[in-house]
Amino acid sequence: MSSAQIMQNLLNRGRQQLSTLRSRFGSSAEKQPRKETHLLRTSLSAHRPVWVTAGGGTYTTLERKTKKIQQKKSTLC
């Protein structure tokens, strides 16, 4: 699997998880006052760069580990 495919898979999973969170918070938002709902949305928007950075860090870590495993396999063969 190429690095572009891995990155695309990570992005798709992230979108699915965000969709799940939105639906969960959306259903409970009816019970909460409007101010709390607005605060949650503002917080998620404000922390978007943190989520992007964490995703990039995860991708880099996985890519490095994959390369190390491939190198070890090639030396054993």
N, CA, C and O atoms as a CHARMM CRD file, in Angstrom:
* protein
*
  308
    1    1 MET  N      0.85200  -1.17100   0.00000 PROA 1      0.00000
    2    1 MET  CA     0.00000   0.00000   0.00000 PROA 1      0.00000
    3    1 MET  C      0.90000   1.23600   0.00000 PROA 1      0.00000
    4    1 MET  O      1.82300   1.33200   0.80800 PROA 1      0.00000
    5    2 SER  N      0.63800   2.15700  -0.88200 PROA 2      0.00000
    6    2 SER  CA     1.48000   3.34700  -0.98700 PROA 2      0.00000
    7    2 SER  C      1.15600   4.32700   0.13400 PROA 2      0.00000
    8    2 SER  O      0.12200   4.22300   0.79300 PROA 2      0.00000
    9    3 SER  N      2.05100   5.26800   0.33300 PROA 3      0.00000
   10    3 SER  CA     1.84300   6.25300   1.39400 PROA 3      0.00000
   11    3 SER  C      0.63200   7.13300   1.10700 PROA 3      0.00000
   12    3 SER  O     -0.04300   7.57600   2.03600 PROA 3      0.00000
   13    4 ALA  N      0.35200   7.38900  -0.16100 PROA 4      0.00000
   14    4 ALA  CA    -0.82700   8.19000  -0.50500 PROA 4      0.00000
   15    4 ALA  C     -2.10900   7.44300  -0.13000 PROA 4      0.00000
   16    4 ALA  O     -3.06600   8.05000   0.35000 PROA 4      0.00000
   17    5 GLN  N     -2.12400   6.12900  -0.35000 PROA 5      0.00000
   18    5 GLN  CA    -3.29500   5.33900   0.01100 PROA 5      0.00000
   19    5 GLN  C     -3.48100   5.28500   1.52500 PROA 5      0.00000
   20    5 GLN  O     -4.60400   5.35600   2.02500 PROA 5      0.00000
   21    6 ILE  N     -2.37100   5.15900   2.24600 PROA 6      0.00000
   22    6 ILE  CA    -2.43400   5.13000   3.70800 PROA 6      0.00000
   23    6 ILE  C     -2.99400   6.44800   4.22900 PROA 6      0.00000
   24    6 ILE  O     -3.86100   6.46500   5.10200 PROA 6      0.00000
   25    7 MET  N     -2.49000   7.55100   3.68300 PROA 7      0.00000
   26    7 MET  CA    -2.95600   8.86500   4.10900 PROA 7      0.00000
   27    7 MET  C     -4.44300   9.03100   3.79700 PROA 7      0.00000
   28    7 MET  O     -5.19200   9.56300   4.61500 PROA 7      0.00000
   29    8 GLN  N     -4.86700   8.58300   2.63100 PROA 8      0.00000
   30    8 GLN  CA    -6.27800   8.67700   2.25200 PROA 8      0.00000
   31    8 GLN  C     -7.14600   7.85800   3.20300 PROA 8      0.00000
   32    8 GLN  O     -8.22800   8.29600   3.59400 PROA 8      0.00000
   33    9 ASN  N     -6.66900   6.66700   3.57500 PROA 9      0.00000
   34    9 ASN  CA    -7.41100   5.82700   4.52300 PROA 9      0.00000
   35    9 ASN  C     -7.53400   6.50700   5.88200 PROA 9      0.00000
   36    9 ASN  O     -8.59500   6.47300   6.50600 PROA 9      0.00000
   37   10 LEU  N     -6.44400   7.12600   6.33900 PROA 10     0.00000
   38   10 LEU  CA    -6.47800   7.83200   7.62100 PROA 10     0.00000
   39   10 LEU  C     -7.47500   8.98700   7.57600 PROA 10     0.00000
   40   10 LEU  O     -8.24300   9.19000   8.51600 PROA 10     0.00000
   41   11 LEU  N     -7.45800   9.73300   6.49200 PROA 11     0.00000
   42   11 LEU  CA    -8.38000  10.85700   6.36000 PROA 11     0.00000
   43   11 LEU  C     -9.82900  10.38000   6.33500 PROA 11     0.00000
   44   11 LEU  O    -10.70000  10.99400   6.95100 PROA 11     0.00000
   45   12 ASN  N    -10.08400   9.28700   5.62400 PROA 12     0.00000
   46   12 ASN  CA   -11.44700   8.75800   5.56700 PROA 12     0.00000
   47   12 ASN  C    -11.92800   8.29500   6.92900 PROA 12     0.00000
   48   12 ASN  O    -13.06900   8.55300   7.31300 PROA 12     0.00000
   49   13 ARG  N    -11.05100   7.60300   7.66600 PROA 13     0.00000
   50   13 ARG  CA   -11.43200   7.15400   9.01300 PROA 13     0.00000
   51   13 ARG  C    -11.70400   8.33600   9.92200 PROA 13     0.00000
   52   13 ARG  O    -12.64100   8.32000  10.72000 PROA 13     0.00000
   53   14 GLY  N    -10.86700   9.37200   9.79200 PROA 14     0.00000
   54   14 GLY  CA   -11.06000  10.57200  10.60200 PROA 14     0.00000
   55   14 GLY  C    -12.39100  11.23700  10.31000 PROA 14     0.00000
   56   14 GLY  O    -13.08500  11.68100  11.22500 PROA 14     0.00000
   57   15 ARG  N    -12.74700  11.30600   9.03600 PROA 15     0.00000
   58   15 ARG  CA   -14.03700  11.89500   8.65800 PROA 15     0.00000
   59   15 ARG  C    -15.19300  11.07700   9.22500 PROA 15     0.00000
   60   15 ARG  O    -16.18100  11.63600   9.69900 PROA 15     0.00000
   61   16 GLN  N    -15.06700   9.75900   9.17600 PROA 16     0.00000
   62   16 GLN  CA   -16.12600   8.89500   9.71400 PROA 16     0.00000
   63   16 GLN  C    -16.27600   9.10400  11.21600 PROA 16     0.00000
   64   16 GLN  O    -17.39200   9.17100  11.73100 PROA 16     0.00000
   65   17 GLN  N    -15.15500   9.20600  11.91200 PROA 17     0.00000
   66   17 GLN  CA   -15.21300   9.38900  13.36000 PROA 17     0.00000
   67   17 GLN  C    -15.79600  10.75300  13.71800 PROA 17     0.00000
   68   17 GLN  O    -16.56700  10.87400  14.67100 PROA 17     0.00000
   69   18 LEU  N    -15.42300  11.78200  12.94600 PROA 18     0.00000
   70   18 LEU  CA   -16.00300  13.10700  13.19000 PROA 18     0.00000
   71   18 LEU  C    -17.50500  13.09800  12.94000 PROA 18     0.00000
   72   18 LEU  O    -18.26900  13.72800  13.67100 PROA 18     0.00000
   73   19 SER  N    -17.91400  12.39000  11.91600 PROA 19     0.00000
   74   19 SER  CA   -19.34300  12.28400  11.62600 PROA 19     0.00000
   75   19 SER  C    -20.07300  11.60600  12.78200 PROA 19     0.00000
   76   19 SER  O    -21.16400  12.02600  13.16700 PROA 19     0.00000
   77   20 THR  N    -19.47000  10.56700  13.32800 PROA 20     0.00000
   78   20 THR  CA   -20.06200   9.87600  14.46800 PROA 20     0.00000
   79   20 THR  C    -20.17800  10.81200  15.67100 PROA 20     0.00000
   80   20 THR  O    -21.20800  10.85300  16.34200 PROA 20     0.00000
   81   21 LEU  N    -19.10200  11.56500  15.93300 PROA 21     0.00000
   82   21 LEU  CA   -19.13000  12.50900  17.05800 PROA 21     0.00000
   83   21 LEU  C    -20.19400  13.58000  16.85300 PROA 21     0.00000
   84   21 LEU  O    -20.91900  13.93400  17.78300 PROA 21     0.00000
   85   22 ARG  N    -20.27800  14.08600  15.63800 PROA 22     0.00000
   86   22 ARG  CA   -21.27800  15.12000  15.36600 PROA 22     0.00000
   87   22 ARG  C    -22.68600  14.59200  15.59000 PROA 22     0.00000
   88   22 ARG  O    -23.53600  15.28500  16.14900 PROA 22     0.00000
   89   23 SER  N    -22.92700  13.36100  15.15100 PROA 23     0.00000
   90   23 SER  CA   -24.27400  12.80900  15.33300 PROA 23     0.00000
   91   23 SER  C    -24.56600  12.56500  16.80900 PROA 23     0.00000
   92   23 SER  O    -25.69300  12.77300  17.25800 PROA 23     0.00000
   93   24 ARG  N    -23.56900  12.12800  17.56500 PROA 24     0.00000
   94   24 ARG  CA   -23.78500  11.90900  18.99700 PROA 24     0.00000
   95   24 ARG  C    -24.05500  13.21100  19.72000 PROA 24     0.00000
   96   24 ARG  O    -24.99500  13.31300  20.50900 PROA 24     0.00000
   97   25 PHE  N    -23.21500  14.21900  19.44300 PROA 25     0.00000
   98   25 PHE  CA   -23.40700  15.49600  20.10800 PROA 25     0.00000
   99   25 PHE  C    -24.64900  16.20100  19.57500 PROA 25     0.00000
  100   25 PHE  O    -25.29400  16.95400  20.30400 PROA 25     0.00000
  101   26 GLY  N    -24.98200  15.96600  18.33500 PROA 26     0.00000
  102   26 GLY  CA   -26.17100  16.57700  17.75600 PROA 26     0.00000
  103   26 GLY  C    -27.44300  16.08800  18.41700 PROA 26     0.00000
  104   26 GLY  O    -28.37200  16.86600  18.63600 PROA 26     0.00000
  105   27 SER  N    -27.49100  14.79100  18.74000 PROA 27     0.00000
  106   27 SER  CA   -28.69000  14.24700  19.37900 PROA 27     0.00000
  107   27 SER  C    -28.81000  14.71900  20.81900 PROA 27     0.00000
  108   27 SER  O    -29.92000  14.90300  21.31800 PROA 27     0.00000
  109   28 SER  N    -27.68200  14.91700  21.49400 PROA 28     0.00000
  110   28 SER  CA   -27.73700  15.39300  22.87800 PROA 28     0.00000
  111   28 SER  C    -27.80800  16.91200  22.94100 PROA 28     0.00000
  112   28 SER  O    -28.09500  17.47800  23.99600 PROA 28     0.00000
  113   29 ALA  N    -27.54800  17.58300  21.80500 PROA 29     0.00000
  114   29 ALA  CA   -27.56900  19.04400  21.79200 PROA 29     0.00000
  115   29 ALA  C    -28.98100  19.57200  22.03900 PROA 29     0.00000
  116   29 ALA  O    -29.14500  20.68300  22.54300 PROA 29     0.00000
  117   30 GLU  N    -29.99100  18.79400  21.69100 PROA 30     0.00000
  118   30 GLU  CA   -31.36300  19.23000  21.91700 PROA 30     0.00000
  119   30 GLU  C    -31.66200  19.37400  23.40500 PROA 30     0.00000
  120   30 GLU  O    -32.49000  20.19400  23.80000 PROA 30     0.00000
  121   31 LYS  N    -30.99600  18.58800  24.21400 PROA 31     0.00000
  122   31 LYS  CA   -31.21700  18.62000  25.65000 PROA 31     0.00000
  123   31 LYS  C    -30.39200  19.70500  26.32700 PROA 31     0.00000
  124   31 LYS  O    -30.74300  20.15600  27.41700 PROA 31     0.00000
  125   32 GLN  N    -29.30400  20.13000  25.70100 PROA 32     0.00000
  126   32 GLN  CA   -28.40600  21.10900  26.29000 PROA 32     0.00000
  127   32 GLN  C    -28.83000  22.52800  25.91400 PROA 32     0.00000
  128   32 GLN  O    -29.44500  22.75100  24.87100 PROA 32     0.00000
  129   33 PRO  N    -28.49900  23.45900  26.76000 PROA 33     0.00000
  130   33 PRO  CA   -28.74000  24.85800  26.38900 PROA 33     0.00000
  131   33 PRO  C    -27.90000  25.23200  25.16200 PROA 33     0.00000
  132   33 PRO  O    -26.84700  24.64600  24.91200 PROA 33     0.00000
  133   34 ARG  N    -28.37400  26.19100  24.42600 PROA 34     0.00000
  134   34 ARG  CA   -27.71400  26.61100  23.18500 PROA 34     0.00000
  135   34 ARG  C    -26.27500  27.07500  23.43000 PROA 34     0.00000
  136   34 ARG  O    -25.40100  26.83500  22.59700 PROA 34     0.00000
  137   35 LYS  N    -26.02800  27.72300  24.53700 PROA 35     0.00000
  138   35 LYS  CA   -24.70100  28.25400  24.83400 PROA 35     0.00000
  139   35 LYS  C    -23.66100  27.13500  24.92000 PROA 35     0.00000
  140   35 LYS  O    -22.55400  27.28700  24.40500 PROA 35     0.00000
  141   36 GLU  N    -24.00100  26.01700  25.56200 PROA 36     0.00000
  142   36 GLU  CA   -23.06600  24.89400  25.69600 PROA 36     0.00000
  143   36 GLU  C    -22.77400  24.26600  24.33400 PROA 36     0.00000
  144   36 GLU  O    -21.63900  23.88100  24.05200 PROA 36     0.00000
  145   37 THR  N    -23.78800  24.16600  23.50500 PROA 37     0.00000
  146   37 THR  CA   -23.60700  23.60500  22.16900 PROA 37     0.00000
  147   37 THR  C    -22.67700  24.49000  21.35300 PROA 37     0.00000
  148   37 THR  O    -21.79700  23.99800  20.64700 PROA 37     0.00000
  149   38 HSD  N    -22.88000  25.78900  21.45500 PROA 38     0.00000
  150   38 HSD  CA   -22.02200  26.73400  20.72800 PROA 38     0.00000
  151   38 HSD  C    -20.58300  26.64100  21.22600 PROA 38     0.00000
  152   38 HSD  O    -19.64100  26.69700  20.43600 PROA 38     0.00000
  153   39 LEU  N    -20.41900  26.49800  22.53600 PROA 39     0.00000
  154   39 LEU  CA   -19.08000  26.38400  23.11500 PROA 39     0.00000
  155   39 LEU  C    -18.36700  25.13900  22.59900 PROA 39     0.00000
  156   39 LEU  O    -17.17700  25.19000  22.28900 PROA 39     0.00000
  157   40 LEU  N    -19.08700  24.01900  22.50600 PROA 40     0.00000
  158   40 LEU  CA   -18.50500  22.78200  22.00300 PROA 40     0.00000
  159   40 LEU  C    -18.05400  22.94600  20.54800 PROA 40     0.00000
  160   40 LEU  O    -16.94100  22.55500  20.19600 PROA 40     0.00000
  161   41 ARG  N    -18.90500  23.51600  19.71600 PROA 41     0.00000
  162   41 ARG  CA   -18.55000  23.71800  18.31300 PROA 41     0.00000
  163   41 ARG  C    -17.36200  24.65400  18.17300 PROA 41     0.00000
  164   41 ARG  O    -16.47600  24.41800  17.35100 PROA 41     0.00000
  165   42 THR  N    -17.33800  25.70900  18.96600 PROA 42     0.00000
  166   42 THR  CA   -16.22800  26.64400  18.93100 PROA 42     0.00000
  167   42 THR  C    -14.93800  25.95200  19.35500 PROA 42     0.00000
  168   42 THR  O    -13.88600  26.17000  18.75500 PROA 42     0.00000
  169   43 SER  N    -15.01800  25.12400  20.38100 PROA 43     0.00000
  170   43 SER  CA   -13.85300  24.40400  20.87100 PROA 43     0.00000
  171   43 SER  C    -13.30200  23.45100  19.81600 PROA 43     0.00000
  172   43 SER  O    -12.09100  23.39400  19.60200 PROA 43     0.00000
  173   44 LEU  N    -14.18800  22.69900  19.15300 PROA 44     0.00000
  174   44 LEU  CA   -13.74500  21.78400  18.10400 PROA 44     0.00000
  175   44 LEU  C    -13.10400  22.55300  16.95000 PROA 44     0.00000
  176   44 LEU  O    -12.10300  22.10900  16.38900 PROA 44     0.00000
  177   45 SER  N    -13.67000  23.68800  16.60100 PROA 45     0.00000
  178   45 SER  CA   -13.09800  24.49400  15.52100 PROA 45     0.00000
  179   45 SER  C    -11.74300  25.05700  15.92100 PROA 45     0.00000
  180   45 SER  O    -10.81600  25.09500  15.11200 PROA 45     0.00000
  181   46 ALA  N    -11.63000  25.49300  17.16800 PROA 46     0.00000
  182   46 ALA  CA   -10.37600  26.07400  17.63800 PROA 46     0.00000
  183   46 ALA  C     -9.26200  25.03800  17.70900 PROA 46     0.00000
  184   46 ALA  O     -8.09400  25.37000  17.51000 PROA 46     0.00000
  185   47 HSD  N     -9.60900  23.79800  17.98700 PROA 47     0.00000
  186   47 HSD  CA    -8.60200  22.75700  18.13800 PROA 47     0.00000
  187   47 HSD  C     -8.36000  21.95400  16.86100 PROA 47     0.00000
  188   47 HSD  O     -7.62900  20.96300  16.88700 PROA 47     0.00000
  189   48 ARG  N     -8.95400  22.36200  15.76100 PROA 48     0.00000
  190   48 ARG  CA    -8.76800  21.65600  14.49100 PROA 48     0.00000
  191   48 ARG  C     -7.27800  21.51100  14.13300 PROA 48     0.00000
  192   48 ARG  O     -6.86800  20.43000  13.71000 PROA 48     0.00000
  193   49 PRO  N     -6.45000  22.56800  14.28900 PROA 49     0.00000
  194   49 PRO  CA    -5.02200  22.39400  13.96700 PROA 49     0.00000
  195   49 PRO  C     -4.34700  21.31800  14.82100 PROA 49     0.00000
  196   49 PRO  O     -3.43000  20.63900  14.35900 PROA 49     0.00000
  197   50 VAL  N     -4.79700  21.16800  16.04500 PROA 50     0.00000
  198   50 VAL  CA    -4.23700  20.14100  16.92400 PROA 50     0.00000
  199   50 VAL  C     -4.56800  18.75500  16.39100 PROA 50     0.00000
  200   50 VAL  O     -3.71500  17.86800  16.37900 PROA 50     0.00000
  201   51 TRP  N     -5.80900  18.57000  15.94900 PROA 51     0.00000
  202   51 TRP  CA    -6.21400  17.28300  15.39000 PROA 51     0.00000
  203   51 TRP  C     -5.44700  16.97800  14.10800 PROA 51     0.00000
  204   51 TRP  O     -5.05900  15.83300  13.87700 PROA 51     0.00000
  205   52 VAL  N     -5.22800  17.98400  13.28000 PROA 52     0.00000
  206   52 VAL  CA    -4.47800  17.79000  12.03400 PROA 52     0.00000
  207   52 VAL  C     -3.03600  17.41200  12.35300 PROA 52     0.00000
  208   52 VAL  O     -2.47900  16.50000  11.74100 PROA 52     0.00000
  209   53 THR  N     -2.43300  18.10900  13.30800 PROA 53     0.00000
  210   53 THR  CA    -1.05300  17.81100  13.70000 PROA 53     0.00000
  211   53 THR  C     -0.94200  16.39800  14.26800 PROA 53     0.00000
  212   53 THR  O      0.00100  15.67000  13.95700 PROA 53     0.00000
  213   54 ALA  N     -1.89800  16.01900  15.09500 PROA 54     0.00000
  214   54 ALA  CA    -1.87700  14.67300  15.67200 PROA 54     0.00000
  215   54 ALA  C     -2.00900  13.61400  14.58200 PROA 54     0.00000
  216   54 ALA  O     -1.34300  12.58000  14.63100 PROA 54     0.00000
  217   55 GLY  N     -2.85700  13.86800  13.61400 PROA 55     0.00000
  218   55 GLY  CA    -3.00600  12.93500  12.49700 PROA 55     0.00000
  219   55 GLY  C     -1.73800  12.80600  11.69500 PROA 55     0.00000
  220   55 GLY  O     -1.35500  11.70400  11.30100 PROA 55     0.00000
  221   56 GLY  N     -1.07800  13.92900  11.44800 PROA 56     0.00000
  222   56 GLY  CA     0.19800  13.90600  10.72500 PROA 56     0.00000
  223   56 GLY  C      1.27800  13.16700  11.49500 PROA 56     0.00000
  224   56 GLY  O      2.07000  12.42600  10.91300 PROA 56     0.00000
  225   57 GLY  N      1.30500  13.37200  12.80300 PROA 57     0.00000
  226   57 GLY  CA     2.28100  12.67900  13.63800 PROA 57     0.00000
  227   57 GLY  C      2.04000  11.17800  13.65300 PROA 57     0.00000
  228   57 GLY  O      2.98400  10.38900  13.61000 PROA 57     0.00000
  229   58 THR  N      0.79000  10.79400  13.71200 PROA 58     0.00000
  230   58 THR  CA     0.44100   9.37300  13.67600 PROA 58     0.00000
  231   58 THR  C      0.85500   8.75800  12.35000 PROA 58     0.00000
  232   58 THR  O      1.42400   7.66700  12.31300 PROA 58     0.00000
  233   59 TYR  N      0.56900   9.45700  11.26900 PROA 59     0.00000
  234   59 TYR  CA     0.94000   8.97400   9.93900 PROA 59     0.00000
  235   59 TYR  C      2.46100   8.79100   9.83400 PROA 59     0.00000
  236   59 TYR  O      2.93600   7.77000   9.33700 PROA 59     0.00000
  237   60 THR  N      3.21700   9.79000  10.30500 PROA 60     0.00000
  238   60 THR  CA     4.67600   9.72000  10.23800 PROA 60     0.00000
  239   60 THR  C      5.19900   8.54400  11.05300 PROA 60     0.00000
  240   60 THR  O      6.08900   7.82200  10.60600 PROA 60     0.00000
  241   61 THR  N      4.65100   8.35400  12.23800 PROA 61     0.00000
  242   61 THR  CA     5.08100   7.24300  13.08700 PROA 61     0.00000
  243   61 THR  C      4.80700   5.90500  12.41500 PROA 61     0.00000
  244   61 THR  O      5.66800   5.02500  12.39300 PROA 61     0.00000
  245   62 LEU  N      3.61000   5.75800  11.86900 PROA 62     0.00000
  246   62 LEU  CA     3.26600   4.50600  11.20100 PROA 62     0.00000
  247   62 LEU  C      4.14500   4.27100   9.97900 PROA 62     0.00000
  248   62 LEU  O      4.56000   3.14100   9.72000 PROA 62     0.00000
  249   63 GLU  N      4.42900   5.31800   9.23600 PROA 63     0.00000
  250   63 GLU  CA     5.25800   5.20200   8.04000 PROA 63     0.00000
  251   63 GLU  C      6.67600   4.76000   8.42200 PROA 63     0.00000
  252   63 GLU  O      7.25500   3.89500   7.76500 PROA 63     0.00000
  253   64 ARG  N      7.23000   5.35000   9.47700 PROA 64     0.00000
  254   64 ARG  CA     8.58300   4.98200   9.91300 PROA 64     0.00000
  255   64 ARG  C      8.64000   3.53600  10.39000 PROA 64     0.00000
  256   64 ARG  O      9.57600   2.80400  10.06900 PROA 64     0.00000
  257   65 LYS  N      7.63100   3.13100  11.15900 PROA 65     0.00000
  258   65 LYS  CA     7.60600   1.75900  11.66000 PROA 65     0.00000
  259   65 LYS  C      7.46600   0.76500  10.51300 PROA 65     0.00000
  260   65 LYS  O      8.08500  -0.29900  10.52000 PROA 65     0.00000
  261   66 THR  N      6.65300   1.12200   9.53600 PROA 66     0.00000
  262   66 THR  CA     6.46500   0.24800   8.37600 PROA 66     0.00000
  263   66 THR  C      7.78500   0.08600   7.62200 PROA 66     0.00000
  264   66 THR  O      8.13500  -1.02300   7.21700 PROA 66     0.00000
  265   67 LYS  N      8.51100   1.17400   7.43400 PROA 67     0.00000
  266   67 LYS  CA     9.79300   1.10600   6.73000 PROA 67     0.00000
  267   67 LYS  C     10.80000   0.25400   7.50200 PROA 67     0.00000
  268   67 LYS  O     11.54400  -0.52000   6.90000 PROA 67     0.00000
  269   68 LYS  N     10.82900   0.39100   8.83000 PROA 68     0.00000
  270   68 LYS  CA    11.75000  -0.40300   9.64000 PROA 68     0.00000
  271   68 LYS  C     11.43000  -1.88800   9.53200 PROA 68     0.00000
  272   68 LYS  O     12.33000  -2.72000   9.41800 PROA 68     0.00000
  273   69 ILE  N     10.14100  -2.21200   9.56800 PROA 69     0.00000
  274   69 ILE  CA     9.73500  -3.61400   9.44900 PROA 69     0.00000
  275   69 ILE  C     10.12200  -4.16300   8.08100 PROA 69     0.00000
  276   69 ILE  O     10.60400  -5.29100   7.97700 PROA 69     0.00000
  277   70 GLN  N      9.91400  -3.37800   7.04000 PROA 70     0.00000
  278   70 GLN  CA    10.26900  -3.81800   5.68500 PROA 70     0.00000
  279   70 GLN  C     11.78200  -4.02000   5.55400 PROA 70     0.00000
  280   70 GLN  O     12.23400  -4.95300   4.89000 PROA 70     0.00000
  281   71 GLN  N     12.55900  -3.13800   6.19100 PROA 71     0.00000
  282   71 GLN  CA    14.01900  -3.28800   6.14200 PROA 71     0.00000
  283   71 GLN  C     14.45000  -4.56100   6.86800 PROA 71     0.00000
  284   71 GLN  O     15.32600  -5.27900   6.38500 PROA 71     0.00000
  285   72 LYS  N     13.85900  -4.84400   7.99700 PROA 72     0.00000
  286   72 LYS  CA    14.20600  -6.04800   8.74500 PROA 72     0.00000
  287   72 LYS  C     13.85400  -7.29400   7.94900 PROA 72     0.00000
  288   72 LYS  O     14.62300  -8.25400   7.93000 PROA 72     0.00000
  289   73 LYS  N     12.70100  -7.28800   7.29300 PROA 73     0.00000
  290   73 LYS  CA    12.30200  -8.43500   6.48300 PROA 73     0.00000
  291   73 LYS  C     13.24600  -8.64100   5.31200 PROA 73     0.00000
  292   73 LYS  O     13.57100  -9.77600   4.96400 PROA 73     0.00000
  293   74 SER  N     13.68600  -7.54900   4.70300 PROA 74     0.00000
  294   74 SER  CA    14.58000  -7.68900   3.53800 PROA 74     0.00000
  295   74 SER  C     15.96900  -8.19100   3.95800 PROA 74     0.00000
  296   74 SER  O     16.63200  -8.87200   3.17600 PROA 74     0.00000
  297   75 THR  N     16.41600  -7.86800   5.17400 PROA 75     0.00000
  298   75 THR  CA    17.71200  -8.35700   5.62700 PROA 75     0.00000
  299   75 THR  C     17.63800  -9.82300   6.03000 PROA 75     0.00000
  300   75 THR  O     18.63900 -10.53500   5.95400 PROA 75     0.00000
  301   76 LEU  N     16.46700 -10.28300   6.45800 PROA 76     0.00000
  302   76 LEU  CA    16.31700 -11.67300   6.86300 PROA 76     0.00000
  303   76 LEU  C     16.22300 -12.61400   5.66500 PROA 76     0.00000
  304   76 LEU  O     16.59300 -13.78400   5.76300 PROA 76     0.00000
  305   77 CYS  N     15.73800 -12.11500   4.55100 PROA 77     0.00000
  306   77 CYS  CA    15.54000 -12.96500   3.37100 PROA 77     0.00000
  307   77 CYS  C     16.79900 -13.19300   2.58800 PROA 77     0.00000
  308   77 CYS  O     16.77800 -13.88800   1.57300 PROA 77     0.00000
